[in-house]
Amino acid sequence: MDNNENRNRTDNRTGDWDIGEILLRLLVTAIVVGIAAFLTPGFTIDNLWSLILAAVVIALADYLIQKFTGVNATPFGRGITGFIVAAIILYATRFIVPGFNITVWGAIIGALVIGIIDVIIPGRAL
């Protein structure tokens, strides 16, 4: 095996995440969702554990949607499709995470707020 084959194998791993990327993504997601909940009417998170669990659920949902459909759930990065997917992910999270309370309008406004915060905070949130 020559060096070109090794380089091609490592270059093809762009879809794989290492533990550092996963932890950074969870941290950024938790920060962004926490800020969005604070700023958005109809969107509350009861405690820190609900926020952490919501960040895990949102990051996992985003990863699975991106993996299987190719749709990136970034509210401003992917236009209306990303915005709708982000709102759906937020609203669906309420059924999975206890203490994560959001209305339909809260999810829509929250996706907008997350899109704005995503522009300000480096990293990838939703």
Protein Blocks (a to p, Z undefined) as FASTA:
>chain_A
ZZklmmmmmmmmmmpccfklmmmmmmmmmmmmmmmmmmpghiacfblmlmmmmmmmmmmm
mmmmmmmnopacbfklnojmlmmmmmmmmmmmmmmmghiacdfklmmmmmmmmmmmmmmp
gcjfZZ
